[in-house]
Amino acid sequence: MAKILLAGESWISTTTEYKGYDSFTSTKLEIGCEALLMALQRLGHEVTHLRAHDVPEHFPWTKEELDQYDVILLSDIGSNSFALSNSVFTEGKPTVNRLELLKQWVLDGGALMMAGGYLSFGGFEGKAHYHGTPIEDVLPVKIAPYDDRVEVPQGISPKVSKDNQISAALGKFPVILGYQEVSPKENSQILMTVDSSPLLVTGHAGKGRTLAYMTDIAPHWASQEFMEWENYGEFFSRCIKWLSGDLEAI
C-alpha cells in the first residue's frame, strides 16, 4: 500500500468568553482529517500528517525527503505556507522554493493530490493562491486567481461522468455542500462532475500523476451523510491507489 504525506487539514482556534465584567481566552488545536487518516490506515496505507502550522518549517526541503513518500496530499493549506518559511519572512534569507521543488518531484515521477477547501485551489477570497504557481503547472486543472468557491447549502449530488475504477461500483455518492470551480486542462480526465463542473479530475505531468478533488474531505463541504458513507474510505483509497500506480483510473 502507499506511503502518504498529508499536509494541512488542521487549524488553531482562539475563543474569548465574556462573563460580565471579566473575560478569558482559550486556544485549541483542531484536526479536520481524523476520519480520513483512520480510514486510510484501516485500509493498509501508511499516512504521515503534517499539521498546517508545521508546514512552513517542516514540509520536505529536498527531493530525497519527498522520495520517502508515494503520494503527497495537500488539503486546505495555502501556497504561502510553502513559500514563506521563517528564514524568508522573518530573516529575509533566500531558501528553496518548495512549490517548484514539488513540481519537479512530480515531473520526475511523483504523485500529487489536492483536495478542496477554503485554503485549496483559489480558496476563500483567493487566499490559497495556487493560480500561477508551480503547483498549478502540474495539477490537471486551471485555477482561478480569485475566490473560486461555490457554496451549495441545500446539498448537491456528484455524478460519475465516465466509467473509471476510482468511483466504479461504489453506488450513489452522498451530497456535498460546496466545491471549487476550476477548468480542466487539455488531456485531463474528468471522472466526476457536480452541476456540470469538474469534481474529480486526473492527469499526468511529466512522469508523474496528479489528481484534483474539488470538494472537502471533511465538513462542512463534506456533508454528514458523506462522512458516514460506507465507501468514504474506499473512495479516497482508490484515489491514492491510482496516484501510486496500483489502480488504473480509465
N, C-alpha and C positions, 0 to 999 in steps of 0.2 A: 504494500500500500504506500501511498505518497507521504512524503515529509513536507509539511506546510508551515510557512511563516505567515501568520495573520497579523497585520499591522493596523492599529486603530481600534474602533468599536469600544472606547471607554471615554469617560469624562469625569470631571470633578465638579460637584455641585456644592454651592455655598448657600446656606439658608440663614436668614436673620429673623428671629422671633421677637415680637414686641409684646411685653406683658406689662401693660400700664406704663409707668414711668421708665421701667427697665427693659433692656433688650440683651440678647446674646446671639452669637453666630456659631453655627456648626458647619463642618465641611465633611463631605463624603465622596469617596471614590465609587463610581458606578460602572459596571461591566455590562455591555449590551450584547455580547456574543456568547454568553454562557451556554445557551441552548445549542448553538451551533458547535461549539467546542465539544460538548458532551456527545452530540450526535455523530460527529466525525470520528471521535476517538472510539466510540462504541462500534463503529463500522471498520475499525482497524487502522485508521490514519493516525499519523503522529503530528500533532499540532503544537506549535510554539506561538503563544500570544504575546505580542509586543504592544503594551498599552500605549495609548495615544501620547501621553506625556513623556514617555520614554523614547518615542520615535526620533526626535531631533538629535539625540546623542547616541542612541544605541541601535538604530537601523543599520544594517551592514554597510561598511565603508569600502569594501573590496569585493572583487569578483569571487575570490576564494571563499569569503563569508557567504555570499549569495549561493554559491555552488553547494552549500550544505543542504539546500532545500530543493525539492522538486517543483514546488509551486509557491509563488508569492501572492497573497491575497490582501488587497487594500480595501478597507471598508470604513467609510465615514472618517477619513483622515485627509486633510487638505494638503496641497502641494507645498505650502510654506513650511510644514513640519519636516520635510525632507531637505528643503533648501536653506533653512535658517537655523543652523546649529548655534550653540553658544559662541563658538570661535568666530563665526561670521557676524552674528547680530550684536554680540556684546563686545567682542575684541577686535572686530574689523579685519580678521585674517582670512585669506583665501583657503578654501577647502575643496574636497572632492564634491562635484555636482552629482548627488546620488540619484537624481531624476535621470540624468544622462547615463550614469552607471547602470541603473536598472534597465534602461532601454537597450544598452549594448549587451547586457546579460541575456535579455530576451532574444535579440538578434542572433546571438551565439547558440541559442537552443533552450533558453529558459522558458518558463511558463508563468503568465501573469493574469490574474483575475481582478477586476474591480467590481465591487457591489455598490449599489446606490445608497443614498442618504444625504443628509443636509450638508456634509462635507465630502461629497464624492462628485465626480464629473465637473459640472459647473458649480452646483451647490447653492445653498441659501445666500441670496444677494451676490452670487458669483464668487463667494469666498473660498470655495475649494480650488478654483482657479487652475484647472488642468488644461484649459484651452491654450494651445500654442506651446505646450511643454513637450519634452521628450516622451512622456507617458502617452500623450495623445498620439504621437507618431506611431506607437506600436499597438495601441488598442484598436479593435475593429470598428470603432465608431468615431465620428467627428463630434467634438464637444463645443457647446455654446460658450461665448465669453460673458454670459450674463446668467441670472437666476434661471435655471432650467427645470425647476420643479413643476409637477402637475399634481395638485392635491385632489384626491377623489374621496371625500369623507363618506360618501354613500356606498363606496366599495365598487370594484370592477373586477371582472374575471379575466385572467390571462388566457390566451388561446395559442395552441400549437400551430405554427404556420407551415411547417413541413415535417415530414417523417424524420425522426432522429432518435438516437439511442439515449440521449440525456433525459428526454421527457416521455419516452415511449412507455406505455402500459402503466403509467402512474395514476391514471384516472383523471377526473376533473380537478383542475387546480383551484384552490380556495381563493377567495377575493383578496385583493390588495387595496391599500388605501392611498396610494400615491406612487409616483415614479418620476424618473428623469427623462426628458425629451432630448433625444440625440438623433444623429443621421448616420445610417450605416455606411461604411466605406465600400468602395468597389471591391468585389471578390470576397466580401464577408458573407457569412451565412446567418440569416435571420431565422432562428429556431422557434421563437415565441414572440407574440405581439400582445399589445393591450391597446384597445381603441385605435387600431391601425398604426400605432407607434411601436418601434422595436422594443422588446423587453429582454430577450436573451439572444446575444449575438456572439458568434465565434469567428476567429480568423487566424491567419498565420502572419508572422513578421520575421523575415529572415528565416532562420532555422527554428524559431520558437513558435509557441502557440499562445493566443490571448483570448480572453472571454470577458464580455461585459454583461452584467446583470443589472438592469436599470431600476431595481427597487431594493428595499432593505432586507436584510437577513433577520431583522427583529422589529418590534413595534417602534414607531407607530405604523409605518407603511406596511409592514408585515402584520396582518390582522391576527387577532387571537385564533381565529379559525385556521389561518395558515400555520401559526406556531404549533397548534395542536394536531395538525395534519399528520397522518400516519406515515406519509412519504416525505416529510420535511427533510430528514437526514439523508435519505436515499437520493433525493434530487440534488442536493449540494455535493454529495459523494460522487455522483456521476459527473458533475461539472469538473471536480478535481481529477477524476479518472481520465476524462477526455484531455484535460490540460497536460497531464503527466504521460499521455500516450497509451494508457491502459484501456481506452474506450474510444471507438470512432463515433463521431457525432452524426455523420451523414453517410 
